[in-house]
Amino acid sequence: MILETKRLILRPWEETDAEECFKYSKDPRVGLPCGWAAHTDVEYSRRIIREILAVPETYAMVLKSTGLPVGSISLHFDTDLTDKENECEMGYWIGVPYWGQGLTPEAANELLRHAFCDLGVTTVFAGYFEGNLKSRRVQEKCGFKFRWASDDVPVPALGESRKGYVTAVTKEEWESLNGRSANAD
């Protein structure tokens, strides 16, 4: 599946993306706020692509202007936040040089459209750890609303626990925010 926005192509990750993935994932400002360690080399990024990113509903955020990936966005089903088959969780990251350009909300809005219109999802959850104001802002821009907070959320990749916040947007909320019916597409 390939999705498209004004400035981005959302497409499956490929092992040949490893150098670009490493270029942004080696920066601890990208992974640490999300709960994962900075990538150590290109081969590590290639393994992450193969074992984690190359799964259904996970997309490389590729700039149309360069044809190169600058981040990742995904929908995950059957997570600790989802109780029903028609619910999923969204996750994302983007390289530091692209922070503040509105690319992540642009990708997230397209992925929400895809979730509600193409996949029949009724609720999309997202989370962020305390202090990750950029992630919180993306969620707010896309219509996600605060649901709950937890004090001791395990972060296995870093061997720690953090305070986490959970937000969600329903199909009805998304339709109202976007002035359309998800079934109209």
URFENDA-V621802 format. One record per helix or strand of 3 or more residues. SS is the DSSP state (@ for helix, = for strand). FROM is the first residue (numbers start at 1). TO is the last residue. If there is no record, write none. Layout:
BEGIN
SS:FROM:TO  SS:FROM:TO
END
This chain:
BEGIN
=:8:11  @:15:25  @:28:34  @:42:53  =:58:63  =:69:76  =:87:94  @:96:98  @:103:118  =:123:129  @:133:141  =:145:155  @:156:158  =:160:170  @:171:178  @:182:184
END
